[in-house]
Amino acid sequence: QAPLAESGGGSVQAGGSLRLSCLAHGYPSNWGYCHGWFRQRPGYEREEVAGIDNRQRPTYANSVKGRFTISKDYAKNILYLQMNNLKPEDTAMYYCAARRCGETTYNRWGQGTQVTVSP
């Protein structure tokens, strides 16, 4: 069983919103772990669109800044990605991932959830 399980993907029209969720289990996600949301678009390399550290400090890719919000519910061990004002170029498979904050490589991954934005 994957340590991270995404949900909440779907199809929306441009300008719409979606909230992705990622349930973390099987590791102490609240202690010393940093988390991120990545996406894989057709023809593009996988990119990190948002990250959050163990002090809940967020970072965002320039392409989503001001539109996406990452957060973590520590009581429920759920990572969220609120996506507003979606654009067709946001169409991708979205993955959540985790790493120890002292490391640079994400080594825990979910299986992904598809987001499709139509014009």
C-alpha positions, 0 to 999 in steps of 0.5 A: 500500500502506497504511503500516500493516497491522493483524491479529489481530481476531476474535470473542470472548466477554466476558472473553476476550482478543485481541492486535492487531498492526500492521506499520509499513513505508515510513517510519522508525517507530522514529525520532521517531514516535508511534503509537496505536490507535483504534477506531470503534464504531457510533454513536460518533466515532473515539476513541484508546484507546491511544498510545505515544511514541518513548520507549515511554511509553504512554497509555490512554483511561479506558475501557480502562485496566487492560485494554489494553496497548500496546507496540512491537517496535522490531526488528520494526516491529510495534505491538501492542495486548493486550486483556484482559477484553474487553467487548461495548462494545469491539466496534469496528473498530480502527485503528493510526496514526502521526504525527511526535511533534512533530505532533498529527495522525495522518497514517498509517493502517491499514485496520482490523481488526474486533473483536467481543465477544459477551455 
